[in-house]
């Protein structure tokens, strides 16, 4: 996992989620700050910030629940996009 990616994700979330010191494993959906509109905005952020494509099969809440989950998802997608 990348500390840089985690920092970028945390910085983005901090703009919209008024929780100081959001923990890496804190569930942003349980905090009730995520609407369906924000969820789509989060997908767009991930695609543009990390240059990856979020496919329909990637639209699982578990991949977007926390900073750590998002970091793991981004890392998997980036690793899959590297030519072997």
Backbone bond lengths (Angstrom), bond angles and torsions (degrees), N, CA, C in turn:
res aa  C-N    CA-C-N  psi(-1)  N-CA   C-N-CA  omega(-1)  CA-C   N-CA-C  phi
1 X - - - 1.436 - - 1.522 109.02 -
2 X 1.287 114.91 149.27 1.457 119.58 -176.35 1.522 111.26 -102.45
3 X 1.321 115.62 126.98 1.457 119.79 175.74 1.512 110.26 -64.21
4 X 1.336 116.08 -37.67 1.457 120.55 178.45 1.525 111.02 -61.81
5 X 1.324 116.87 -44.65 1.467 119.93 178.84 1.526 110.38 -62.94
6 X 1.319 116.75 -42.73 1.466 120.37 178.37 1.525 110.42 -60.06
7 X 1.316 116.82 -42.67 1.467 120.74 -179.83 1.525 110.52 -63.99
8 X 1.323 117.32 -41.18 1.463 121.04 179.15 1.530 110.88 -65.04
9 X 1.321 116.60 -41.13 1.465 120.97 178.52 1.535 109.96 -66.64
10 X 1.319 116.79 -45.58 1.464 121.08 -179.47 1.526 111.01 -62.35
11 X 1.307 116.76 -40.80 1.469 120.83 179.75 1.526 110.00 -63.24
12 X 1.324 116.14 -43.23 1.476 119.73 178.97 1.530 110.48 -62.92
13 X 1.328 117.21 -48.65 1.470 120.72 -178.38 1.521 111.82 -62.60
14 X 1.323 116.47 -33.96 1.473 119.67 -177.91 1.530 112.18 -64.18
15 X 1.319 116.72 -21.11 1.461 119.78 177.81 1.526 112.05 -70.99
16 X 1.329 116.54 -23.42 1.460 120.76 -172.59 1.530 113.96 -118.99
17 X 1.312 117.28 -21.38 1.459 120.91 -176.42 1.517 108.34 -111.44
18 X 1.342 116.61 111.10 1.459 120.12 -174.85 1.532 113.57 -79.82
19 X 1.315 115.69 55.64 1.462 121.01 176.38 1.516 107.01 -119.73
20 X 1.319 115.38 119.03 1.463 118.03 177.68 1.519 108.43 -72.96
21 X 1.297 114.67 141.98 1.465 121.05 177.84 1.524 112.08 55.83
22 X 1.310 116.24 52.25 1.459 120.85 175.21 1.529 107.89 -58.12
23 X 1.315 115.89 122.43 1.468 121.01 -178.60 1.520 109.92 -74.74
24 X 1.323 115.72 150.97 1.464 121.20 -177.57 1.524 113.03 -56.97
25 X 1.333 116.79 -33.75 1.462 119.67 -176.82 1.527 113.66 -103.66
26 X 1.321 117.07 8.79 1.465 120.31 179.16 1.527 109.89 -71.54
27 X 1.302 116.65 131.17 1.466 122.76 -176.89 1.534 109.60 -79.05
28 X 1.326 116.22 109.57 1.464 120.06 -176.84 1.529 111.91 -70.48
29 X 1.320 117.41 -21.11 1.462 119.68 177.20 1.525 110.12 -76.43
30 X 1.326 117.33 -37.60 1.465 120.94 177.20 1.516 111.78 -66.98
31 X 1.316 117.37 -25.76 1.460 120.97 178.29 1.528 111.37 -73.35
32 X 1.318 116.76 -9.05 1.470 123.70 177.14 1.528 114.00 64.31
33 X 1.310 116.89 29.29 1.458 120.56 176.11 1.526 111.75 -103.08
34 X 1.322 116.73 -0.17 1.454 120.16 -175.47 1.531 109.47 -107.09
35 X 1.314 115.57 115.32 1.462 121.17 173.29 1.525 107.55 -97.11
36 X 1.314 116.00 172.79 1.467 118.49 177.89 1.526 110.49 -62.98
37 X 1.334 116.55 -34.30 1.467 120.54 177.84 1.530 110.41 -65.40
38 X 1.329 116.51 -44.16 1.461 119.03 179.38 1.521 110.81 -67.01
39 X 1.315 117.66 -35.10 1.466 120.40 177.93 1.530 109.96 -59.63
40 X 1.324 117.25 -42.85 1.469 120.69 177.91 1.526 110.74 -66.75
41 X 1.316 115.81 -37.52 1.463 121.42 177.25 1.532 109.82 -63.57
42 X 1.306 116.83 -38.51 1.466 121.97 178.56 1.529 110.85 -65.29
43 X 1.308 116.64 -41.66 1.466 120.73 176.45 1.535 109.72 -61.24
44 X 1.315 116.19 -44.49 1.469 120.59 179.09 1.528 110.82 -62.09
45 X 1.331 116.63 -42.72 1.470 120.57 177.16 1.527 110.35 -57.63
46 X 1.312 117.07 -49.38 1.473 121.30 -177.69 1.529 110.43 -59.33
47 X 1.320 116.49 -43.67 1.464 119.61 -179.09 1.529 111.23 -64.28
48 X 1.302 116.87 -46.57 1.468 119.84 -176.31 1.522 112.66 -76.13
49 X 1.301 117.06 -41.32 1.472 120.56 -176.83 1.526 111.89 -67.38
50 X 1.342 116.56 -36.94 1.461 119.59 -173.34 1.532 112.78 -111.96
51 X 1.321 117.07 0.49 1.458 120.38 176.39 1.513 114.05 64.55
52 X 1.324 115.84 36.70 1.464 120.50 179.23 1.529 108.99 -118.89
53 X 1.315 115.39 164.66 1.456 120.77 176.21 1.521 108.58 -109.32
54 X 1.309 115.76 127.55 1.461 121.14 175.92 1.530 106.70 -92.58
55 X 1.320 114.78 112.95 1.464 120.85 -178.99 1.534 109.91 -84.38
56 X 1.316 115.88 164.30 1.474 119.52 178.65 1.521 112.19 -54.36
57 X 1.340 117.04 -39.61 1.468 119.87 -179.34 1.537 112.40 -70.67
58 X 1.321 116.98 -11.78 1.474 121.25 177.48 1.523 112.50 -86.62
59 X 1.315 117.33 -8.53 1.462 121.05 -174.57 1.535 111.45 -80.76
60 X 1.318 115.11 60.78 1.467 122.92 177.30 1.523 107.70 -107.91
61 X 1.322 116.78 132.70 1.466 120.11 -179.78 1.515 112.05 -55.66
62 X 1.323 116.63 -35.50 1.469 119.51 -177.19 1.526 112.39 -58.98
63 X 1.315 117.89 -26.13 1.473 120.97 179.93 1.526 112.30 -79.82
64 X 1.314 117.22 -15.41 1.466 121.35 -172.89 1.529 112.75 -120.18
65 X 1.332 118.65 6.14 1.465 123.03 -172.75 1.521 115.07 -69.22
66 X 1.313 116.71 -30.20 1.468 118.80 -172.58 1.526 109.67 -150.78
67 X 1.302 114.64 170.94 1.461 119.75 176.81 1.535 108.99 -59.97
68 X 1.314 117.00 -44.76 1.471 120.45 -179.39 1.529 111.62 -64.27
69 X 1.325 116.69 -42.05 1.461 119.93 179.68 1.529 110.61 -64.50
70 X 1.318 116.37 -42.55 1.468 120.38 177.95 1.525 111.10 -64.67
71 X 1.321 116.54 -41.19 1.454 120.70 178.26 1.529 110.94 -61.68
72 X 1.319 116.49 -44.51 1.464 120.59 178.76 1.527 110.55 -63.06
73 X 1.319 116.27 -42.46 1.464 120.83 178.97 1.531 110.49 -61.73
74 X 1.326 116.27 -49.13 1.476 120.73 179.85 1.527 110.40 -60.65
75 X 1.320 117.07 -43.24 1.468 120.93 -179.86 1.531 110.91 -61.34
76 X 1.340 116.45 -43.08 1.473 120.40 178.16 1.522 110.81 -62.52
77 X 1.311 116.90 -45.24 1.470 120.45 -178.21 1.530 110.37 -66.26
78 X 1.314 117.72 -40.57 1.466 120.53 179.74 1.523 110.12 -66.45
79 X 1.331 117.37 -41.56 1.461 120.81 179.27 1.524 110.81 -64.66
80 X 1.328 117.07 -37.42 1.467 121.03 -179.81 1.524 111.57 -70.08
81 X 1.326 117.18 -23.20 1.466 119.59 -177.49 1.526 112.85 -88.23
82 X 1.346 116.92 -8.14 1.467 120.23 179.83 1.526 108.33 -80.47
83 X 1.345 116.89 126.45 1.460 119.22 178.55 1.534 110.95 -63.14
84 X 1.323 116.00 140.34 1.478 121.26 -179.99 1.505 110.78 -85.04
